[in-house]
């Protein structure tokens, strides 16, 4: 009896010790979640994953700069298109809750080799190559060995998941405080799902979190910032610009370093790098031409120019559309999607589990679980700037979707997804709660950290089970 109790005590001590290291907690749960999603989600069910996978294939075939295939002759093996039709295009299950994914389709697709002899010219999305880079070597090698496109898809997913999780792991290590708040936001099921799919969100959000953590690390360090550190920050600013549109709106946050030596010199260098990369981004997007979606994948009556003109002529219309989109039941899906809406089949995370996750975030935000709280005395002016930029980002995302995806004269913003606002959520939490929180006794801290970590692990595991159930098990 004593032996069993001693073993349990030993396990408990090891668990408490592990949970006192947030970067390791993140690494374990993050790998379970991201790799789990990558494996169990059927092929091409991620957000716009067919288009992103095609872009990765083009990069693996040497087209690092996006181009218009029709005018340049760029092409891919026809087996890529055949695989897309077999596993995704020809069997839509979205909107049919009782309809499941037939795993035999994946088995058939695995048997198809790449076979480069027959070619076709799918349109190429205009995103640059940066956020796809972790996946490119794996896809290239799969192509060299003439493996099925489905196999290279899973290889790309796993490599992107590993890269995203590792980047966030180092971000958490760098963060000078509130590590658990940062950790649990990074472990949102929707964040892990984005990291597990072929796309730009997983790596771009990871780079964004590394940028925030490194910037705050420089702010809190007692020594002068070295030239090498300024260069790293400038490169991170450039990576933000090249990772995902609109994330560059948060670059002014580096103003928190204004009192540091050589700030203006290096901020100008960062600004120049960012502007040049932004210009290159725009040139590449224009060079690629207008992306051609499948005819049934876009809503009807999209008229971006008239939509913008309508907003200019009726200034009150924008606020009314925004109100209708988020202050009625239409906004529920967007809010819910921040926690989790997984895959093209819209596997929904249960509301009650979402509430538990919100409770965990609230608990870690409003109590001080870290050390050296005094180092995180953030100026209120910076907090207001962060909140303001988060609002600008929120409005900019909605405006972009309203102009480019919403049918003309619609009274709601059509097509907005919760995943777009994960950066906004991170900034809001950091602006409000960074360096703040009620002090607790050491034992109370350990208990909260351990319980919260186990809760988050359970919630991530349930997200995997819910996704698996939606695609492969019976649902009434």
C-alpha positions as CSV (number, residue, x, y, z in Angstrom):
1,X,0.0,0.0,0.0
2,X,2.8,2.4,1.0
3,X,4.6,1.5,-2.2
4,X,1.6,2.5,-4.4
5,X,1.2,5.7,-2.4
6,X,4.9,6.5,-2.9
7,X,4.7,5.9,-6.6
8,X,1.6,8.2,-6.8
9,X,3.4,10.9,-4.8
10,X,6.4,10.6,-7.2
11,X,4.2,10.9,-10.2
12,X,2.4,13.9,-8.7
13,X,5.7,15.6,-8.0
14,X,7.0,15.0,-11.5
15,X,3.7,16.3,-12.9
16,X,3.8,19.5,-10.8
17,X,7.5,20.0,-11.8
18,X,6.6,19.6,-15.5
19,X,3.6,21.9,-15.2
20,X,5.9,24.6,-13.7
21,X,7.7,24.8,-17.1
22,X,5.1,26.3,-19.5
23,X,7.3,25.9,-22.6
24,X,7.5,22.1,-22.0
25,X,3.7,22.0,-21.3
26,X,3.1,23.7,-24.6
27,X,5.5,21.5,-26.5
28,X,3.9,18.3,-25.2
29,X,0.3,19.3,-25.7
30,X,1.0,21.3,-28.9
31,X,2.6,18.3,-30.6
32,X,-0.2,16.0,-29.5
33,X,-2.8,18.5,-30.8
34,X,-1.1,19.6,-34.0
35,X,0.2,16.2,-35.1
36,X,-3.2,14.6,-34.1
37,X,-5.1,17.0,-36.3
38,X,-2.7,16.5,-39.2
39,X,-3.2,12.8,-39.1
40,X,-6.9,12.4,-38.4
41,X,-8.3,15.2,-40.7
42,X,-9.0,13.8,-44.2
43,X,-7.1,15.1,-47.1
44,X,-7.6,18.7,-48.2
45,X,-10.2,19.4,-45.5
46,X,-8.2,22.3,-44.0
47,X,-9.2,26.0,-44.8
48,X,-8.5,26.5,-48.5
49,X,-6.1,23.6,-48.2
50,X,-6.3,22.5,-51.9
51,X,-5.2,25.9,-53.1
52,X,-2.4,26.1,-50.5
53,X,-1.2,22.6,-51.4
54,X,-1.1,23.5,-55.0
55,X,1.0,26.5,-54.1
56,X,3.5,24.2,-52.2
57,X,3.7,21.9,-55.2
58,X,4.5,24.8,-57.5
59,X,7.2,25.9,-55.1
60,X,8.6,22.4,-55.0
61,X,8.7,22.5,-58.8
62,X,10.7,25.7,-58.7
63,X,8.1,28.4,-58.8
64,X,9.1,30.3,-55.7
65,X,7.7,33.6,-57.1
66,X,4.0,33.3,-57.8
67,X,3.1,33.5,-61.5
68,X,0.1,33.2,-63.8
69,X,0.3,29.6,-65.1
70,X,-1.6,30.5,-68.3
71,X,0.9,33.2,-69.4
72,X,4.1,31.5,-68.1
73,X,3.4,27.8,-68.9
74,X,3.8,26.8,-65.3
75,X,2.2,23.4,-64.7
76,X,1.9,20.4,-62.3
77,X,1.5,16.7,-62.7
78,X,-2.1,15.9,-63.6
79,X,-2.3,13.4,-60.8
80,X,-2.5,16.3,-58.3
81,X,-5.8,17.4,-59.8
82,X,-7.0,13.8,-60.0
83,X,-6.2,13.3,-56.3
84,X,-8.1,16.4,-55.4
85,X,-11.2,15.2,-57.2
86,X,-11.0,11.8,-55.7
87,X,-10.5,12.8,-52.1
88,X,-12.2,16.2,-51.9
89,X,-14.0,17.9,-54.8
90,X,-16.3,15.1,-55.9
91,X,-17.8,14.3,-52.5
92,X,-18.9,17.4,-50.6
93,X,-19.9,16.6,-47.0
94,X,-20.2,20.1,-45.7
95,X,-23.7,20.9,-44.6
96,X,-24.7,17.2,-44.3
97,X,-24.0,16.3,-40.7
98,X,-24.8,12.6,-41.1
99,X,-22.6,12.2,-44.1
100,X,-19.1,10.8,-43.4
101,X,-15.8,10.8,-45.2
102,X,-15.2,7.5,-47.0
103,X,-11.7,6.4,-46.0
104,X,-11.5,4.2,-49.1
105,X,-11.0,7.3,-51.2
106,X,-7.8,8.1,-49.3
107,X,-6.7,4.4,-49.8
108,X,-7.3,4.7,-53.5
109,X,-5.4,8.1,-53.7
110,X,-2.4,6.6,-51.9
111,X,-2.0,4.1,-54.7
112,X,-1.8,6.9,-57.4
113,X,1.8,7.8,-58.1
114,X,2.8,11.4,-59.0
115,X,3.5,10.5,-62.6
116,X,4.9,13.8,-64.1
117,X,4.3,12.8,-67.7
118,X,0.7,14.3,-67.9
119,X,0.5,17.9,-66.8
120,X,-2.2,20.5,-66.0
121,X,-2.3,24.2,-65.1
122,X,-4.2,24.9,-61.8
123,X,-4.3,28.5,-60.8
124,X,-1.7,29.7,-58.3
125,X,-2.5,31.7,-55.1
126,X,-0.4,34.8,-54.8
127,X,1.1,34.1,-51.3
128,X,4.9,34.2,-51.2
129,X,6.9,31.2,-50.3
130,X,8.0,32.1,-46.7
131,X,5.3,30.4,-44.6
132,X,5.3,27.3,-46.9
133,X,9.1,26.7,-46.6
134,X,9.0,24.1,-43.9
135,X,6.8,21.9,-46.1
136,X,8.7,22.3,-49.4
137,X,11.7,19.9,-48.7
138,X,9.3,17.1,-47.8
139,X,7.1,17.6,-50.8
140,X,10.1,17.8,-53.1
141,X,11.5,14.5,-51.8
142,X,8.1,12.9,-52.1
143,X,8.0,14.0,-55.7
144,X,11.5,12.7,-56.4
145,X,10.4,9.3,-55.2
146,X,7.2,9.6,-57.3
147,X,5.0,9.2,-54.2
148,X,1.3,9.9,-54.2
149,X,0.2,13.5,-53.8
150,X,-1.8,12.4,-50.7
151,X,1.4,11.2,-49.1
152,X,3.2,14.5,-49.8
153,X,0.2,16.3,-48.4
154,X,0.5,14.5,-45.1
155,X,4.3,15.1,-45.1
156,X,3.7,18.8,-45.7
157,X,1.1,18.9,-42.8
158,X,3.5,17.2,-40.4
159,X,6.4,19.5,-41.3
160,X,4.3,22.6,-41.0
161,X,2.9,21.4,-37.6
162,X,6.4,20.7,-36.3
163,X,7.8,24.1,-37.5
164,X,4.9,26.0,-36.0
165,X,5.0,24.3,-32.6
166,X,8.8,24.7,-32.3
167,X,8.6,28.4,-33.2
168,X,5.9,29.0,-30.5
169,X,7.9,26.9,-28.0
170,X,10.9,29.3,-28.3
171,X,8.5,32.2,-28.1
172,X,7.2,31.0,-24.8
173,X,10.8,30.5,-23.5
174,X,11.6,34.1,-24.5
175,X,8.5,35.7,-22.9
176,X,9.5,37.5,-19.7
177,X,6.1,36.9,-17.9
178,X,2.5,35.7,-18.2
179,X,3.9,32.6,-19.9
180,X,0.9,30.5,-19.0
181,X,-1.6,33.0,-20.5
182,X,0.6,33.0,-23.7
183,X,0.8,29.2,-23.5
184,X,-2.9,28.5,-23.2
185,X,-3.8,31.0,-26.0
186,X,-1.3,29.2,-28.2
187,X,-3.0,25.9,-27.3
188,X,-6.4,27.0,-28.4
189,X,-7.8,24.0,-30.4
190,X,-8.3,26.3,-33.4
191,X,-4.7,27.5,-33.3
192,X,-3.4,23.9,-33.2
193,X,-5.7,23.0,-36.1
194,X,-4.3,25.9,-38.2
195,X,-0.8,24.7,-37.5
196,X,-1.6,21.2,-38.6
197,X,-3.0,22.1,-42.1
198,X,-1.2,23.1,-45.3
199,X,-1.6,26.9,-45.4
200,X,-0.1,30.1,-44.2
201,X,-1.9,30.7,-40.8
202,X,0.0,28.2,-38.7
203,X,3.6,29.4,-39.4
204,X,2.5,33.1,-39.7
205,X,0.8,33.1,-36.3
206,X,3.8,31.4,-34.8
207,X,6.2,34.0,-36.2
208,X,3.9,36.7,-34.9
209,X,4.0,35.2,-31.4
210,X,7.8,35.0,-31.6
211,X,7.9,38.6,-32.6
212,X,5.8,39.7,-29.6
213,X,7.8,37.5,-27.2
214,X,11.2,38.8,-28.5
215,X,10.1,42.4,-28.4
216,X,9.0,42.1,-24.8
217,X,12.2,40.2,-23.9
218,X,14.2,43.2,-25.3
219,X,12.0,45.6,-23.3
220,X,12.6,43.9,-20.0
221,X,16.3,43.1,-20.3
222,X,18.5,45.2,-18.0
223,X,21.4,45.5,-20.4
224,X,21.6,47.5,-23.6
225,X,20.2,45.9,-26.7
226,X,23.0,44.5,-28.8
227,X,23.3,45.2,-32.6
228,X,22.7,41.5,-33.2
229,X,19.5,41.7,-31.3
230,X,18.3,44.7,-33.2
231,X,19.0,42.9,-36.4
232,X,17.0,39.9,-35.3
233,X,14.1,42.2,-34.4
234,X,14.3,43.9,-37.8
235,X,14.3,40.5,-39.5
236,X,11.3,39.4,-37.5
237,X,9.5,42.6,-38.6
238,X,10.3,41.6,-42.2
239,X,9.1,38.1,-41.6
240,X,5.7,39.4,-40.2
241,X,5.2,41.4,-43.4
242,X,6.0,38.4,-45.6
243,X,4.0,35.9,-43.6
244,X,0.4,37.0,-43.9
245,X,-1.4,40.2,-45.0
246,X,-2.6,42.6,-42.3
247,X,-0.3,41.2,-39.6
248,X,2.0,44.0,-40.4
249,X,-0.5,46.3,-38.8
250,X,0.9,45.3,-35.4
251,X,4.5,46.3,-36.2
252,X,4.1,49.8,-34.5
253,X,4.1,47.8,-31.2
254,X,7.9,48.0,-31.2
255,X,7.5,51.6,-30.0
256,X,7.6,50.1,-26.5
257,X,11.4,50.0,-27.0
258,X,11.6,53.8,-27.7
259,X,13.8,54.4,-24.6
260,X,16.4,51.8,-25.7
261,X,19.7,52.9,-27.1
262,X,19.8,53.1,-30.9
263,X,16.0,52.6,-31.1
264,X,15.4,55.1,-33.9
265,X,18.2,53.9,-36.0
266,X,17.1,50.3,-35.9
267,X,13.4,51.1,-36.2
268,X,14.1,53.0,-39.4
269,X,16.0,50.0,-40.7
270,X,13.1,47.7,-39.7
271,X,10.6,50.1,-41.4
272,X,12.7,50.1,-44.6
273,X,13.0,46.3,-44.6
274,X,9.2,46.0,-44.0
275,X,8.3,48.5,-46.7
276,X,10.6,46.9,-49.3
277,X,9.2,43.4,-48.5
278,X,5.6,44.7,-48.6
279,X,6.3,46.2,-52.0
280,X,7.8,42.9,-53.2
281,X,4.7,41.1,-51.8
282,X,2.4,43.4,-53.8
283,X,4.5,43.0,-57.0
284,X,4.4,39.2,-56.7
285,X,0.7,39.2,-56.1
286,X,0.2,41.4,-59.2
287,X,2.5,39.1,-61.2
288,X,0.5,36.1,-60.3
289,X,-2.6,37.6,-61.8
290,X,-6.1,37.2,-60.4
291,X,-6.7,33.9,-58.8
292,X,-9.3,31.7,-60.4
293,X,-11.5,29.9,-57.9
294,X,-13.7,27.1,-58.8
295,X,-16.9,28.5,-60.0
296,X,-19.0,27.0,-57.2
297,X,-16.6,28.0,-54.4
298,X,-17.4,31.8,-54.5
299,X,-20.7,33.5,-53.6
300,X,-22.5,35.1,-56.5
301,X,-22.6,38.8,-57.3
302,X,-19.2,39.9,-55.9
303,X,-18.5,43.4,-57.1
304,X,-15.6,44.8,-55.0
305,X,-15.5,48.2,-56.7
306,X,-19.2,48.8,-56.4
307,X,-19.1,47.5,-52.8
308,X,-16.4,50.1,-51.9
309,X,-18.2,52.9,-53.7
310,X,-21.4,52.0,-51.8
311,X,-19.6,52.3,-48.5
312,X,-18.2,55.7,-49.5
313,X,-21.6,57.1,-50.6
314,X,-23.3,55.7,-47.5
315,X,-20.9,56.2,-44.5
316,X,-23.3,54.7,-42.0
317,X,-23.7,51.5,-43.9
318,X,-20.3,50.1,-42.7
319,X,-21.2,50.3,-39.0
320,X,-24.7,48.9,-39.7
321,X,-23.2,45.9,-41.6
322,X,-20.7,45.3,-38.8
323,X,-23.5,45.5,-36.2
324,X,-25.6,43.0,-38.1
325,X,-22.6,40.7,-38.5
326,X,-21.7,40.5,-34.8
327,X,-24.7,41.6,-32.7
328,X,-27.1,39.1,-34.2
329,X,-27.0,35.3,-34.4
330,X,-24.8,35.6,-37.6
331,X,-21.9,36.5,-35.4
332,X,-22.1,33.4,-33.2
333,X,-20.2,31.2,-35.7
334,X,-17.3,33.7,-35.9
335,X,-17.0,33.9,-32.1
336,X,-17.3,30.1,-31.8
337,X,-14.7,29.6,-34.5
338,X,-12.0,31.4,-32.5
339,X,-12.1,28.4,-30.1
340,X,-12.7,25.8,-32.8
341,X,-14.4,24.9,-36.1
342,X,-12.4,22.2,-37.6
343,X,-12.2,21.4,-41.3
344,X,-14.3,21.9,-44.4
345,X,-17.0,19.8,-42.8
346,X,-17.3,22.3,-40.0
347,X,-16.7,20.0,-37.0
348,X,-17.9,22.3,-34.2
349,X,-16.3,22.5,-30.8
350,X,-19.1,22.1,-28.2
351,X,-20.1,25.4,-26.6
352,X,-19.8,24.1,-23.0
353,X,-16.2,23.0,-23.7
354,X,-15.5,26.4,-25.2
355,X,-16.7,28.0,-21.9
356,X,-14.3,25.9,-19.9
357,X,-11.5,27.0,-22.1
358,X,-12.5,30.6,-21.7
359,X,-12.6,30.0,-17.9
360,X,-9.0,28.7,-18.0
361,X,-7.8,31.7,-20.0
362,X,-9.6,34.0,-17.6
363,X,-8.0,32.3,-14.6
364,X,-4.5,32.5,-16.0
365,X,-5.0,36.1,-17.1
366,X,-6.3,37.5,-13.8
367,X,-3.9,35.8,-11.4
368,X,-0.1,36.2,-11.4
369,X,1.4,32.8,-12.0
370,X,4.8,33.9,-13.2
371,X,7.9,35.3,-11.6
372,X,9.5,38.8,-11.6
373,X,6.2,40.6,-12.0
374,X,7.9,43.9,-11.6
375,X,9.8,43.4,-14.9
376,X,6.5,43.6,-16.8
377,X,5.5,47.2,-15.9
378,X,4.0,48.0,-19.3
379,X,3.2,51.6,-20.1
380,X,-0.5,52.3,-20.3
381,X,0.1,54.2,-23.5
382,X,1.4,51.0,-25.1
383,X,-1.6,49.1,-23.8
384,X,-3.9,51.6,-25.5
385,X,-1.9,51.4,-28.7
386,X,-2.1,47.6,-28.6
387,X,-5.9,47.7,-28.1
388,X,-6.2,50.2,-30.9
389,X,-4.2,48.1,-33.3
390,X,-6.3,45.1,-32.4
391,X,-9.4,47.1,-33.3
392,X,-7.8,48.2,-36.6
393,X,-6.9,44.6,-37.4
394,X,-10.5,43.5,-36.6
395,X,-12.0,46.1,-38.8
396,X,-9.4,45.6,-41.6
397,X,-10.1,41.8,-41.8
398,X,-13.9,42.5,-41.9
399,X,-13.5,45.1,-44.6
400,X,-11.3,42.9,-46.7
401,X,-13.8,40.0,-46.6
402,X,-16.7,42.4,-47.2
403,X,-15.1,43.8,-50.3
404,X,-13.6,40.6,-51.8
405,X,-16.0,37.8,-50.7
406,X,-19.4,39.3,-49.7
407,X,-22.1,39.6,-52.4
408,X,-22.8,43.2,-53.3
409,X,-25.1,45.1,-51.0
410,X,-25.3,42.3,-48.4
411,X,-26.3,43.5,-44.9
412,X,-23.8,41.1,-43.2
413,X,-20.2,40.3,-43.8
414,X,-20.3,36.9,-45.5
415,X,-17.4,34.4,-45.1
416,X,-15.6,35.7,-42.0
417,X,-14.1,32.9,-39.9
418,X,-13.0,33.0,-36.3
419,X,-9.4,31.9,-37.2
420,X,-8.8,35.3,-38.7
421,X,-9.0,36.9,-35.3
422,X,-6.5,34.7,-33.4
423,X,-3.8,37.5,-33.6
424,X,-6.4,40.0,-32.3
425,X,-7.2,37.8,-29.4
426,X,-3.5,37.4,-28.5
427,X,-2.9,41.2,-28.6
428,X,-6.1,42.0,-26.5
429,X,-5.1,39.5,-23.8
430,X,-1.5,40.8,-23.7
431,X,-2.6,44.5,-23.7
432,X,-5.0,44.0,-20.8
433,X,-3.4,41.4,-18.6
434,X,0.4,41.6,-19.2
435,X,2.1,42.4,-15.9
436,X,-1.1,42.3,-14.0
437,X,-2.8,39.8,-11.7
438,X,-3.6,38.9,-8.2
439,X,-0.7,37.4,-6.3
440,X,-1.2,33.9,-4.9
441,X,0.6,31.6,-2.5
442,X,3.2,29.3,-4.1
443,X,1.1,26.2,-3.4
444,X,-2.0,27.8,-4.9
445,X,-0.1,28.7,-8.0
446,X,1.1,25.1,-8.4
447,X,-2.4,23.8,-8.0
448,X,-3.9,26.2,-10.5
449,X,-1.0,25.6,-13.0
450,X,-1.4,21.8,-12.7
451,X,-5.2,21.7,-12.9
452,X,-5.2,24.2,-15.8
453,X,-2.6,22.2,-17.8
454,X,-4.5,19.0,-17.3
455,X,-7.8,20.7,-18.3
456,X,-6.2,22.1,-21.5
457,X,-4.7,18.7,-22.4
458,X,-8.2,17.1,-22.0
459,X,-9.8,19.9,-24.1
460,X,-7.3,19.4,-26.9
461,X,-7.8,15.6,-26.8
462,X,-11.6,16.2,-27.0
463,X,-11.1,18.4,-30.0
464,X,-9.3,15.6,-31.7
465,X,-12.0,13.1,-30.8
466,X,-14.8,15.5,-32.0
467,X,-13.0,16.0,-35.3
468,X,-12.5,12.2,-35.7
469,X,-16.2,11.6,-34.9
470,X,-17.4,14.1,-37.4
471,X,-15.5,12.5,-40.3
472,X,-15.5,8.8,-39.5
473,X,-18.1,7.9,-36.8
474,X,-21.9,8.0,-36.7
475,X,-23.6,11.3,-36.0
476,X,-27.4,11.6,-36.0
